Amino acid sequence: MLQTVSSSRTLGSLEDLPLDNYRVSAETLTETVKQHLLEHPSLSGFIVTDHEQVIGCITRRAFFEKLSKEISHALYIGKPIAMMVSNIKEDILKITHTTSVTDAVRLSSFRPAKSSYDPIVIVKDGEEVGMLDFSKLILAQSEIFSTLNHTLSQQEIELRRYAEQIEEQGRSVQRYAEQLENQQRELQERNQLLEDQKKQLEEKTSELSASALKLSQKTEEISALNRRFEEVGILVSKEGEKTFAALGNGVEAVIQFTQKINEISNHFQEKLTSIDQGNELINKISKRVENLSFQASIIGSGLPVDDQNKLPFNMIIEEIEKLSVQIVEANKAINTISKELRSQIKTLVRTAEENQGVVTHLSADAQRMETALESLTQLLS
């Protein structure tokens, strides 16, 4: 009888191992099979087929145990191998090709002690594909264990490294926790500072609100003052225009008056020139009269005392002398009047010049004030 065990394919499965696939037909003589097994001592058994259908699997151990007895040897040696298949009652473990080596060893351990080292029949898609020697299975398991041990060693090294990394990360986490704690304290301090600043900000906001209210009041007052200033500016502009017009008229009148003074002064200068010329003429006449008086005196002194013409002549001389004296007095009076007129003319001219300077300053000031008034008017508009 055959036992069949199925399993899903895993890492290190049975199909990765070398199998014995010695097959014989049911009509093959037992002696031929024996000879082949002896020539190939590594074969763990063989499979018997009938018209390509497997009718039995016989292990090397079971085959030679049957032939070890003289009766059995004489019975089977010249007969087809099918006879031995029908007479062997031992079970052979069958396992699917996807079964892992470890599971195959575990399943093999449940076999009877007599067949615990027998080969295993590997089944694929319901058909026997070969026989696996148990020693090869154990060797494969050893290799797997070796690989596993190596892997475990590597994993242990990796785990140690990982543990060291975890430990280092733990220290880093500890440091990070300390940093977080410090940052938390700093955050609390900053929160407290923010609270204080918030209170200060609220106080400042309250102060700003009060200041804004005062500023609004001041703005209204300034607006009222601006309106008043605008009204005053308009009034000043209007009155200034009137004042500047009157000032311009006054300046023009003063200029005309100054011009008239200059004309009168020029006329006086002409009169003074005529007076000077008259004085010069009087002086010449005075000198001629004096000369005539002198000559008349000489002539009169040369006449006889009893001369009848001497008395009238003397009277003429006396009249000439009186005329001379009057001319001199008139000349003095004219000179005095001329001096007074000259002084008054100088005063008049100086006054006219001063008036001219005042008029010039007034005109310049009027122009500046007019410019300022225009600027004020533009500002108000």
Contacts in CASP RR format, 6 or more apart in sequence:
PFRMAT RR
TARGET T0000
AUTHOR 0000-0000-0000
METHOD contacts of the structure
MODEL  1
MLQTVSSSRTLGSLEDLPLDNYRVSAETLTETVKQHLLEHPSLSGFIVTD
HEQVIGCITRRAFFEKLSKEISHALYIGKPIAMMVSNIKEDILKITHTTS
VTDAVRLSSFRPAKSSYDPIVIVKDGEEVGMLDFSKLILAQSEIFSTLNH
TLSQQEIELRRYAEQIEEQGRSVQRYAEQLENQQRELQERNQLLEDQKKQ
LEEKTSELSASALKLSQKTEEISALNRRFEEVGILVSKEGEKTFAALGNG
VEAVIQFTQKINEISNHFQEKLTSIDQGNELINKISKRVENLSFQASIIG
SGLPVDDQNKLPFNMIIEEIEKLSVQIVEANKAINTISKELRSQIKTLVR
TAEENQGVVTHLSADAQRMETALESLTQLLS
1 89 0 8 1.000
1 90 0 8 1.000
1 91 0 8 1.000
1 92 0 8 1.000
2 56 0 8 1.000
2 57 0 8 1.000
2 91 0 8 1.000
2 92 0 8 1.000
2 93 0 8 1.000
2 94 0 8 1.000
2 121 0 8 1.000
3 91 0 8 1.000
3 92 0 8 1.000
3 93 0 8 1.000
3 94 0 8 1.000
4 94 0 8 1.000
4 95 0 8 1.000
4 96 0 8 1.000
4 123 0 8 1.000
5 93 0 8 1.000
5 94 0 8 1.000
5 95 0 8 1.000
5 96 0 8 1.000
5 99 0 8 1.000
5 107 0 8 1.000
6 95 0 8 1.000
6 96 0 8 1.000
6 99 0 8 1.000
7 95 0 8 1.000
7 96 0 8 1.000
7 98 0 8 1.000
7 99 0 8 1.000
7 100 0 8 1.000
7 103 0 8 1.000
8 98 0 8 1.000
9 15 0 8 1.000
9 97 0 8 1.000
9 98 0 8 1.000
9 99 0 8 1.000
10 98 0 8 1.000
10 99 0 8 1.000
10 100 0 8 1.000
10 103 0 8 1.000
11 100 0 8 1.000
12 100 0 8 1.000
12 101 0 8 1.000
12 140 0 8 1.000
12 144 0 8 1.000
13 97 0 8 1.000
13 98 0 8 1.000
13 99 0 8 1.000
13 100 0 8 1.000
13 101 0 8 1.000
14 95 0 8 1.000
14 96 0 8 1.000
14 97 0 8 1.000
14 98 0 8 1.000
14 99 0 8 1.000
14 100 0 8 1.000
14 101 0 8 1.000
14 104 0 8 1.000
14 120 0 8 1.000
14 122 0 8 1.000
14 132 0 8 1.000
14 137 0 8 1.000
15 97 0 8 1.000
15 98 0 8 1.000
15 122 0 8 1.000
15 124 0 8 1.000
16 140 0 8 1.000
17 101 0 8 1.000
17 132 0 8 1.000
17 136 0 8 1.000
17 137 0 8 1.000
17 140 0 8 1.000
18 136 0 8 1.000
19 122 0 8 1.000
19 129 0 8 1.000
19 130 0 8 1.000
19 131 0 8 1.000
19 132 0 8 1.000
20 42 0 8 1.000
20 43 0 8 1.000
20 44 0 8 1.000
20 45 0 8 1.000
20 46 0 8 1.000
20 119 0 8 1.000
20 130 0 8 1.000
20 131 0 8 1.000
20 132 0 8 1.000
20 133 0 8 1.000
21 47 0 8 1.000
21 129 0 8 1.000
21 130 0 8 1.000
21 131 0 8 1.000
22 36 0 8 1.000
22 40 0 8 1.000
22 43 0 8 1.000
22 45 0 8 1.000
22 46 0 8 1.000
22 47 0 8 1.000
22 131 0 8 1.000
23 46 0 8 1.000
23 47 0 8 1.000
23 48 0 8 1.000
23 49 0 8 1.000
24 32 0 8 1.000
24 33 0 8 1.000
24 46 0 8 1.000
24 47 0 8 1.000
24 48 0 8 1.000
24 49 0 8 1.000
24 81 0 8 1.000
25 48 0 8 1.000
25 49 0 8 1.000
25 50 0 8 1.000
26 48 0 8 1.000
26 49 0 8 1.000
26 50 0 8 1.000
26 55 0 8 1.000
26 80 0 8 1.000
26 81 0 8 1.000
26 82 0 8 1.000
26 85 0 8 1.000
27 80 0 8 1.000
27 82 0 8 1.000
28 48 0 8 1.000
28 80 0 8 1.000
28 81 0 8 1.000
29 78 0 8 1.000
29 79 0 8 1.000
29 80 0 8 1.000
29 81 0 8 1.000
30 67 0 8 1.000
30 76 0 8 1.000
30 77 0 8 1.000
30 78 0 8 1.000
30 79 0 8 1.000
30 80 0 8 1.000
30 81 0 8 1.000
30 83 0 8 1.000
30 84 0 8 1.000
31 77 0 8 1.000
31 78 0 8 1.000
33 46 0 8 1.000
33 63 0 8 1.000
33 81 0 8 1.000
34 63 0 8 1.000
34 67 0 8 1.000
34 77 0 8 1.000
36 43 0 8 1.000
36 46 0 8 1.000
37 43 0 8 1.000
37 45 0 8 1.000
37 46 0 8 1.000
37 60 0 8 1.000
37 63 0 8 1.000
37 64 0 8 1.000
42 133 0 8 1.000
43 60 0 8 1.000
44 59 0 8 1.000
44 60 0 8 1.000
44 118 0 8 1.000
44 119 0 8 1.000
44 131 0 8 1.000
44 132 0 8 1.000
44 133 0 8 1.000
44 134 0 8 1.000
45 57 0 8 1.000
45 58 0 8 1.000
45 59 0 8 1.000
45 60 0 8 1.000
45 63 0 8 1.000
45 119 0 8 1.000
45 131 0 8 1.000
46 57 0 8 1.000
46 58 0 8 1.000
46 63 0 8 1.000
46 131 0 8 1.000
47 54 0 8 1.000
47 56 0 8 1.000
47 57 0 8 1.000
47 121 0 8 1.000
47 128 0 8 1.000
47 130 0 8 1.000
47 131 0 8 1.000
48 54 0 8 1.000
48 55 0 8 1.000
48 56 0 8 1.000
48 57 0 8 1.000
48 58 0 8 1.000
48 81 0 8 1.000
48 82 0 8 1.000
48 85 0 8 1.000
49 55 0 8 1.000
50 82 0 8 1.000
54 127 0 8 1.000
54 128 0 8 1.000
55 82 0 8 1.000
55 85 0 8 1.000
56 85 0 8 1.000
57 92 0 8 1.000
57 121 0 8 1.000
57 128 0 8 1.000
57 131 0 8 1.000
58 81 0 8 1.000
58 84 0 8 1.000
58 85 0 8 1.000
58 88 0 8 1.000
59 90 0 8 1.000
59 92 0 8 1.000
59 115 0 8 1.000
59 118 0 8 1.000
59 119 0 8 1.000
59 131 0 8 1.000
60 119 0 8 1.000
61 115 0 8 1.000
61 117 0 8 1.000
61 118 0 8 1.000
62 88 0 8 1.000
62 90 0 8 1.000
62 118 0 8 1.000
63 84 0 8 1.000
66 72 0 8 1.000
66 76 0 8 1.000
66 84 0 8 1.000
66 87 0 8 1.000
66 88 0 8 1.000
67 73 0 8 1.000
67 76 0 8 1.000
67 77 0 8 1.000
75 83 0 8 1.000
76 83 0 8 1.000
76 84 0 8 1.000
90 115 0 8 1.000
91 115 0 8 1.000
92 115 0 8 1.000
92 118 0 8 1.000
92 119 0 8 1.000
92 120 0 8 1.000
92 121 0 8 1.000
93 107 0 8 1.000
93 108 0 8 1.000
93 111 0 8 1.000
93 115 0 8 1.000
93 118 0 8 1.000
93 120 0 8 1.000
93 121 0 8 1.000
94 120 0 8 1.000
94 121 0 8 1.000
94 122 0 8 1.000
94 123 0 8 1.000
94 128 0 8 1.000
95 104 0 8 1.000
95 107 0 8 1.000
95 120 0 8 1.000
95 121 0 8 1.000
95 122 0 8 1.000
95 123 0 8 1.000
96 122 0 8 1.000
96 123 0 8 1.000
96 124 0 8 1.000
97 122 0 8 1.000
97 123 0 8 1.000
97 124 0 8 1.000
97 129 0 8 1.000
99 107 0 8 1.000
101 137 0 8 1.000
101 140 0 8 1.000
101 141 0 8 1.000
101 144 0 8 1.000
102 141 0 8 1.000
102 144 0 8 1.000
104 120 0 8 1.000
104 132 0 8 1.000
104 137 0 8 1.000
105 137 0 8 1.000
105 138 0 8 1.000
105 141 0 8 1.000
108 116 0 8 1.000
108 120 0 8 1.000
108 134 0 8 1.000
108 137 0 8 1.000
109 116 0 8 1.000
111 118 0 8 1.000
116 134 0 8 1.000
117 134 0 8 1.000
117 135 0 8 1.000
118 134 0 8 1.000
119 131 0 8 1.000
119 132 0 8 1.000
119 133 0 8 1.000
119 134 0 8 1.000
120 131 0 8 1.000
120 132 0 8 1.000
120 134 0 8 1.000
120 137 0 8 1.000
121 128 0 8 1.000
121 130 0 8 1.000
121 131 0 8 1.000
121 132 0 8 1.000
122 128 0 8 1.000
122 129 0 8 1.000
122 130 0 8 1.000
122 131 0 8 1.000
122 132 0 8 1.000
123 129 0 8 1.000
230 380 0 8 1.000
233 376 0 8 1.000
233 380 0 8 1.000
234 380 0 8 1.000
236 373 0 8 1.000
236 376 0 8 1.000
237 373 0 8 1.000
237 376 0 8 1.000
237 377 0 8 1.000
237 380 0 8 1.000
240 373 0 8 1.000
241 373 0 8 1.000
244 366 0 8 1.000
244 369 0 8 1.000
244 370 0 8 1.000
244 373 0 8 1.000
247 362 0 8 1.000
247 366 0 8 1.000
248 366 0 8 1.000
251 359 0 8 1.000
251 362 0 8 1.000
251 363 0 8 1.000
251 366 0 8 1.000
254 355 0 8 1.000
254 358 0 8 1.000
254 359 0 8 1.000
254 362 0 8 1.000
255 359 0 8 1.000
257 355 0 8 1.000
258 352 0 8 1.000
258 355 0 8 1.000
258 356 0 8 1.000
258 359 0 8 1.000
261 348 0 8 1.000
261 351 0 8 1.000
261 352 0 8 1.000
261 355 0 8 1.000
262 349 0 8 1.000
262 352 0 8 1.000
264 348 0 8 1.000
265 345 0 8 1.000
265 348 0 8 1.000
265 349 0 8 1.000
265 352 0 8 1.000
268 341 0 8 1.000
268 344 0 8 1.000
268 345 0 8 1.000
268 348 0 8 1.000
269 345 0 8 1.000
271 341 0 8 1.000
272 338 0 8 1.000
272 341 0 8 1.000
272 342 0 8 1.000
272 345 0 8 1.000
275 334 0 8 1.000
275 337 0 8 1.000
275 338 0 8 1.000
275 341 0 8 1.000
276 338 0 8 1.000
278 334 0 8 1.000
279 331 0 8 1.000
279 334 0 8 1.000
279 335 0 8 1.000
279 338 0 8 1.000
282 327 0 8 1.000
282 330 0 8 1.000
282 331 0 8 1.000
282 334 0 8 1.000
283 331 0 8 1.000
285 327 0 8 1.000
286 324 0 8 1.000
286 327 0 8 1.000
286 328 0 8 1.000
286 331 0 8 1.000
289 320 0 8 1.000
289 323 0 8 1.000
289 324 0 8 1.000
289 327 0 8 1.000
290 324 0 8 1.000
292 320 0 8 1.000
293 317 0 8 1.000
293 320 0 8 1.000
293 321 0 8 1.000
293 324 0 8 1.000
296 313 0 8 1.000
296 316 0 8 1.000
296 317 0 8 1.000
296 320 0 8 1.000
297 317 0 8 1.000
299 313 0 8 1.000
300 310 0 8 1.000
300 313 0 8 1.000
300 314 0 8 1.000
300 317 0 8 1.000
303 309 0 8 1.000
303 310 0 8 1.000
303 313 0 8 1.000
304 310 0 8 1.000
END
